[in-house]
């Protein structure tokens, strides 16, 4: 239920309104959603940092089909980074941002990769000014190749750019081997998206084994894995 609830909340404004207004779903979402405004996200980030935790903030939203909306999401990220820096929360990557490529244009009918690449690069530039980092979220399996292409294109200018890999996908151990390079940041999680059996492991124990194999590959390499020992979307 948790996985479906959070994915639905991130997928559309209408679903988000319905979910956050339903008592049971609202309680579930409240455990993982910092708030509806930048000010609320900054406040929750400060509270978590004071508890000794690190923070990665994600602006909920996927599958943007309007270039103006993609630009607006990018602007929201840049404003959030400015506020995190102003509050003394961003330095050293203590509070960073995670970005879904489809939220900033990857799914556009025309020039999707180019648009998402440019928008994520702008967010990376804002993060550099703020003194923190950006991690590119991994979405549905159909976007993996394009997402990794975007990361490869941006990393020469922003070498601290991170990326998420989902162990539920059969390809992920090989992807981790390619990413296990000096300076590379990888956040390993189990994954939350449904996918056909030919591309994803259907059984939970196989996902766990894939996670262990991918983790071993990352730990043996010279990169910097960011290990998500618990993925709240599962």
Secondary structure, 3 states (H helix, E strand, C coil): CHHHHHHHHHHCHHHHHHHHHCHHHHHHHHCCCCCCCHHHHHHHHHHHHHCCCCEEEECCCCCCCCHHHHHHHHHHHHHHHHHHHHCCCCHHHCEEEEEEHHHHCCCCCCCHHHHHHHHHHHHHHHHHHHCCCEEEECCCHHHHHHHHHHHHHHHCCCCCCEEEEECCECCHHHHHHHHCCCCCEEEEECCCCCCCCCCECCCHHHHHHHHHHHHHHHHHCCCEEEECCCCCCC
